[in-house]
Amino acid sequence: MLKKKKRSLLGEAFFRIMRNYLRVLHNNVYYKHIYVLGRENIPEKGTPLIIASNHQNALNDALGVEFAFRDRIVSIFTRADAFNRPFLGKLLRSIYLLPAFRIDFDGMDALKNNYDIFAEAGERILSGGTVLIFPEALNQDKRWLGEFSMGYLRMAFDAVKKSEFKTDIVILPICNHYSNYFKFREDMMIVCGKPISLMPYYELFQTKPRTVQRTVNNLVREQISSMMLNITDLDNYESIDHIRETYGKRYCKLCGGDPTYLPDKLESDKALFKELEDVKAQQPEVIEEIYSEAATLKKNCGRFRIADDNFDIPFRKGSFIFRLLSLICLFPLFVAASIPNILIFLSPQPLTKKFKAGNGHMTMFVGGIRFAVGALIAFPLCYSIFFLLEGYFWNWLYATIHVILLPFLGLFAWNYRQTFIGLKREWRYRIKSKRSQNKRRGKGLAETIELRKRLFDKLDNILTKNTWKKE
């Protein structure tokens, strides 16, 4: 049995200060809304707990779970290569992270190191702690659920054996869901499933361990799959995802939900995909045509640089002029609010561009890198320098008030920018839709408008909207 390392008071104080600081930035600044459903399913503090989660957004998944469990410190498994440097390794362990060795990254020989790490995690669990693990190992780059490794169950039952089958270890399946993986000021949701006690399986495990592990693994995976949006048709994923993001808003309203409320949108998206799969089974030629048209629609919207909302929102000259004048009047405040917040916004881009270029799984690190660089480096560094310069050359009281207001000014600057982008798209759609009516100047957008109407009409006709209804 591993000897439990005692944490210093200084180390514990550093962890708690850092945790609260990151929680505030994560829950109130980086994300617009955080939803945690099923809190009543979380076992009481002190229950030995393993959290098993889907994995779709790299670091953001781990942070979301960490900050959702208010009265628990969650030990999180992360990539082992992050611990290679001694100082960084100590820092990561000080915030309760644990290295996980994987064959794809660390090689076959490194896998034996997991025995000691799992034993350490088991000690934390048996002492009433909480460990988060992602059974898929790698984060996915789509809204779907990959295959599960059963390493977390071997870890759980190894801990059970050390307790001589006296300690009940509980597995809590959860799912993470996002309105958008990459953008700033989006919504995030965590859904907690029904906890699964391992104690009823202890007797059978002693004679048929693999059978028990497979049984429990299936129960965990089925729960997570039922809670999340699991688009299993990967061949048509891009078309389905575009339908979900565009027509899905109408579908949600027809089901009685609010598409701007992420819990409603998740349930309606799940119902929408189920109906599309039912149609595919019965009328494959119809759904093939729909997916082809959806792919063309997505391509055309990108070519014209317009958003799907532009098709439905009528252009009102008075409203447009009022918003434009408001932006002009507020422009000096926007410039002032952007200093130094624009540096915080731009600082992660050299790194995020590299990960975006990597495609696939690597793109899913973008959101986490943006948050980590901003929260750990750019935010404290820029604000500290700004405060010292203003205080030294101007006035310390003014500098203190200003630095307190800077986060709010940063959010104002972000909203100003989003409003400006929205007005540009609205004007672009207005101009191009007028030009498209003139045959000599091209009719590309007119054809796209007709394509979208035809696609939505087909979806209205083939979908029942009865798979999910908001109560």
Sequence and secondary structure as in RCSB ss.txt:
>XXXX:A:sequence
MLKKKKRSLLGEAFFRIMRNYLRVLHNNVYYKHIYVLGRENIPEKGTPLIIASNHQNALNDALGVEFAFRDRIVS
IFTRADAFNRPFLGKLLRSIYLLPAFRIDFDGMDALKNNYDIFAEAGERILSGGTVLIFPEALNQDKRWLGEFSM
GYLRMAFDAVKKSEFKTDIVILPICNHYSNYFKFREDMMIVCGKPISLMPYYELFQTKPRTVQRTVNNLVREQIS
SMMLNITDLDNYESIDHIRETYGKRYCKLCGGDPTYLPDKLESDKALFKELEDVKAQQPEVIEEIYSEAATLKKN
CGRFRIADDNFDIPFRKGSFIFRLLSLICLFPLFVAASIPNILIFLSPQPLTKKFKAGNGHMTMFVGGIRFAVGA
LIAFPLCYSIFFLLEGYFWNWLYATIHVILLPFLGLFAWNYRQTFIGLKREWRYRIKSKRSQNKRRGKGLAETIE
LRKRLFDKLDNILTKNTWKKE
>XXXX:A:secstr
        HHHHHHHHHHHHHHHHIIIIIIEEEEEEE GGGS  TTS EEEEE  SSHHHHHHHHHHH TT  EE
EEEEGGGG SHHHHHHHHHTTEEEE  HHHH GGGGGHHHHHHHHHHHHHHTT EEEE TTSS  SSSS     S
HHHHHHHHHHHHTTT S  EEEEEEEEES SS TTEEEEEEE   EESGGGHHHHTT HHHHHHHHHHHHHHHHH
HHS     GGGHHHHHHHHHTHHHHHHHHTT  TTSHHHHHHHHHHHHHHHHHHHHH HHHHHHHHHHHHHHHHH
HHHHT  THHHHS   HHHHHHHHHHHHHHHHHHHHHTTTHHHHHHTTHHHHHHHHHH GGGGGGHHHHHHHHII
IIIHHHHHHHHHHHHHHHT HHHHHHHHHHHHHHHHHHHHHHHHHHHHHHHHHHHHHHHHHTSGGG  HHHHHHH
HHHHHHHHHHHH  S S    
